[in-house]
Amino acid sequence: MINYKIQGKQKPGTDEPQYLKYYACIVSPGVINMEGLAKRISTMCTVTRADCLAVLAALQQEIVYALQSGMKVHMGDVGSFRLSCQSEGAATAKEFEVKNIKKLKVIYNPSKVLRNAIQLDNEDINFYNLEKSVQTETEEDGLEEGGV
C-alpha cells in the first residue's frame, strides 16, 4: 500500500489563487534499515539474521569500493549505480586539470524489472489517501472540518 496526501502548490512567484494546484505527495510509513532487511531476508531462507547482516554490510562496503574505483555496479533486478561528476570547463583539453572537477555524484538507474514493478498498471500497486481516513474519522466523530 502506498500512502499519499494531497498538497496544494502555488506557481513560483505568484500569490494568485488561480495558480494554486493540488498534487499527490507520497507519505512514507517509515524506513527499513539493514537490521530490518536482514530480519526479513532471514525469514525467507535458511540464512540467519546475523549472516544476512554480515553479507549486507560487506555488500555496502564493496559498492563504495567499486564506485571509488570508478566502476559501475550492477545489482541485478535492483538496478545499477555509477559515478558522474561536475566540473568547471577549460579553454582546451590540455588546460584541464583535476582541480576543475568540483563534485562527484552517484547516479542510480533502476532495472527494467524494478521499473515494471512500480508501474501504475501493476496489480500489486495500491494507493491509500491518508486524508480520506482523517475526513472519515472526523465525520464519524460528528466533527466538522476545523471543529474542536
PyMOL commands that set and color helices and strands:
alter all, ss='L'
color gray80, all
select helices_A, chain A and resi 17-19+34-42+49-68+76-78+98-100+112-117+130-140
alter helices_A, ss='H'
color red, helices_A
select strands_A, chain A and resi 2-10+20-26+73-74+79-87+101-110+127-129
alter strands_A, ss='S'
color yellow, strands_A
deselect
rebuild
show_as cartoon
